[in-house]
């Protein structure tokens, strides 16, 4: 189905797009940009497809004075950069062969053939420079009905790329109506073995995006119902995740992941190959030290601030609240406000002060500074440099 839409008028700035169309008049906007224009939500990336081969696309753009980055020539993709804004332009393709993780593609001139290789009907539409919508699989109607369906046969699409099983639930959370497509769910449940062929990094990326998005509880429950969640996570605890969500905690995907797998949290980093920074954060949360309590005094809060990063303390407070209360709670809100209101304490002595007291570098200096810091901590991290020195010099 093709129709004139007026969608291009929703773009805040189309100068770069018009310049590309001046060079590649047959190109069309595709994928998420068309979907989001139709849904009247902010468009973040303007991706295009075109029938010309990638080398020809690059030559035409460069001849027109447009900067081009050959981001994926073997996959038919170049990126045009205009006024600092990237536009990804991909040659029309069809899959020659697939193995569940990767596809070998060949170029085509057929727009319907290119659309047929996309995952969901709502992502398979295109919009040309004349503002005409090209919809080969009923994506506009599905978007209106808030239903997410695979293009073509759902089992075949998942067999081509098993990551589509996770992508289905991510898109259903954002564009669905709360009742996942039964055909898609059946196809996912029948192809769970293929999930094991995916790289941990790809799985983690999709899962964290699901956990940071809307309708998390419904989506995770639906993933568990088809067996997908149990394949990718060690003994997920949906009740614990729901307690976190019920607390109105920030939409922190890593925090939600930890809540979901708190009993087996130390397995997460290796299983999902999380970044070193995320792995370190999970290790801090799993240690559960120092213990947090909403009744802590200002001295206690300063000691906490001296021992641990403020962001990590706040994050851990949400974990405590979820575990102990499981709902909004003003005492934990006041605890976080108190933590954040206090200035960051800094122990006022250093090795230079030890040298000034005649203490040479080595174990003795470390012990001297530790004694001073321990006392400073017992005093609520309030003593200044003079007071700390007075304490230390009063003892041999």
ABEGO torsion letter per residue (X at the ends): XBBBAGAAAABABAAAAAAAAAABAABBBBEAAAAAAAAGBBBABBBBBBABBAAAAAAAAAAAGBBBBBABAAAGBBBBBBGGBBBBBBBBBBBABBAGABBBBBBBABAAAAAAABABAAAABBBBAAGBBBBAAGAAAAAAAGBBBBBEBAAAAAAABAAAAAAAAAAAAAABAGBBBAAAAAAAAAAAAAAAABBAAAAAAAAAAAAABBGAAAAAAAAAAAGAAAAABBGBBAAAAAAAAAAGBBBBAAAAAAAAAAAAAAAAAAAAGBBAAAAAAAAAAAAGOBBBBAABBAAAAAAAAAABBAAAAAAAAAAAAAAAAGBBBAAAAAAAAAAAABBBBBBABBAAAAAAAGBBBEAAAAAAAAAAAAAAAAAGGABBAAAAAAAAAABX
